[in-house]
Each structure stands twice: as C-alpha cells, then as structure tokens.
Amino acid sequence: KLRELEALLQKYQIEVISSNWYEPIKTAKGVTLQLRLQFSGRMVDLIPFHLALDSLSNTMKLNNLNLTINGQTEDKLGNFSGNLNVQFLPLERPDAVH
C-alpha cells in the first residue's frame, strides 16, 4: 500500500516535505501502521489525489487533513501545503479474533 501511496503522490505531483512513522497499533486483526505526511503542491492536483486516496479506503484510513492554501486568483486555485495522517489497516487474518 505504501507503494500505491507513493505512486499517487508522484502521479499528482504532490511533493513530500517530510514523513514520520508512529508506533504501530496492535489489534486482534493485526498491526495498523501509522504515517504522518507533510506535503505541498497545486490545488488543482489535490482534489483528484484525494479522490484516488479515498478509493483505497478499504486498506488505508485518512485522518486529520490540514491545509494552508495560498496564491489563489480568479483564474487559478493556487497552491497548498499541509499534512495528513495515514493508517495502513491490517488485512483480515484467518485466525483473527472477532
């Protein structure tokens, strides 16, 4: 899933400024990995990027999207910088406790 996220960032020309991994969350279904991204790009690219990310919602959960938008004009949506928490959800294991 990380490769899919990286491919989407590249496809929509979103620049990663920094990334931080947090402590994994252990559950009966497996381990949830947590990543915080700081990124920037053009607003015109953000909406299709976010929709593409949302299509992966069965294996990734998006939390706390924060954006700063600048450079807007009548003709342009401007640029953004922001951060996002991504949780990579575990796949259901056959021996998971329900």
C-alpha positions as CSV (number, residue, x, y, z in Angstrom):
1,K,0.0,0.0,0.0
2,L,2.9,2.3,0.6
3,R,4.0,1.9,-3.0
4,E,0.5,2.8,-4.1
5,L,0.6,5.9,-2.0
6,E,4.0,6.9,-3.4
7,A,2.7,6.3,-6.9
8,L,-0.3,8.6,-6.4
9,L,1.9,11.3,-4.9
10,Q,4.1,11.1,-8.0
11,K,1.2,10.9,-10.4
12,Y,-0.4,14.1,-9.0
13,Q,2.9,15.9,-8.5
14,I,2.5,16.2,-4.7
15,E,5.9,16.9,-3.1
16,V,6.5,15.2,0.3
17,I,8.3,17.6,2.6
18,S,8.6,15.1,5.5
19,S,7.3,11.8,6.6
20,N,7.1,10.3,10.1
21,W,6.2,6.8,11.2
22,Y,4.5,6.4,14.5
23,E,4.2,3.4,16.9
24,P,2.2,0.6,15.3
25,I,-1.3,-0.2,16.8
26,K,-1.7,-3.9,17.6
27,T,-5.2,-5.3,17.3
28,A,-6.7,-8.7,17.1
29,K,-6.8,-8.3,13.3
30,G,-3.1,-7.5,13.0
31,V,-0.9,-4.4,13.2
32,T,-2.0,-0.9,12.0
33,L,0.9,1.2,10.8
34,Q,0.7,5.0,11.1
35,L,2.4,7.6,8.9
36,R,2.2,11.4,9.1
37,L,3.0,13.2,5.8
38,Q,3.8,16.8,5.3
39,F,3.3,17.8,1.6
40,S,2.8,20.6,-0.9
41,G,1.5,21.0,-4.4
42,R,-1.1,22.7,-6.6
43,M,-4.7,22.8,-5.5
44,V,-5.8,21.7,-9.0
45,D,-3.9,18.4,-8.3
46,L,-5.1,17.9,-4.7
47,I,-8.8,17.1,-5.4
48,P,-8.1,14.1,-7.8
49,F,-5.2,13.0,-5.5
50,H,-7.6,12.9,-2.5
51,L,-10.3,11.1,-4.5
52,A,-7.7,8.5,-5.6
53,L,-6.6,8.1,-2.0
54,D,-10.2,7.7,-0.9
55,S,-10.6,4.8,-3.3
56,L,-8.0,2.9,-1.3
57,S,-10.1,3.3,1.9
58,N,-10.5,-0.5,2.5
59,T,-6.8,-0.7,3.4
60,M,-5.9,2.9,4.4
61,K,-7.7,5.3,6.7
62,L,-7.1,9.1,6.2
63,N,-7.2,11.3,9.3
64,N,-6.6,14.9,10.2
65,L,-6.1,16.5,6.8
66,N,-4.9,20.1,7.4
67,L,-4.2,22.5,4.5
68,T,-2.9,26.0,4.1
69,I,-3.9,27.5,0.7
70,N,-2.3,30.5,-1.0
71,G,-1.8,32.1,-4.4
72,Q,-5.5,31.9,-5.4
73,T,-6.6,34.2,-8.2
74,E,-9.7,34.4,-10.4
75,D,-8.0,32.1,-12.8
76,K,-6.1,29.7,-10.5
77,L,-6.9,27.6,-7.5
78,G,-3.5,28.4,-6.0
79,N,-1.0,26.2,-4.1
80,F,-1.3,24.3,-0.8
81,S,0.9,22.9,1.9
82,G,-0.5,20.6,4.5
83,N,-0.3,17.4,6.5
84,L,-2.2,14.2,6.7
85,N,-2.2,11.1,9.0
86,V,-2.5,7.8,7.1
87,Q,-3.2,4.5,8.8
88,F,-2.4,1.3,6.9
89,L,-5.0,-1.1,8.1
90,P,-4.2,-4.8,8.5
91,L,-5.7,-7.3,6.2
92,E,-8.1,-9.6,8.0
93,R,-6.2,-12.7,9.2
94,P,-8.0,-16.1,9.2
95,D,-7.2,-16.5,12.9
96,A,-8.3,-13.0,13.9
97,V,-10.5,-12.8,17.0
98,H,-13.9,-11.4,16.2
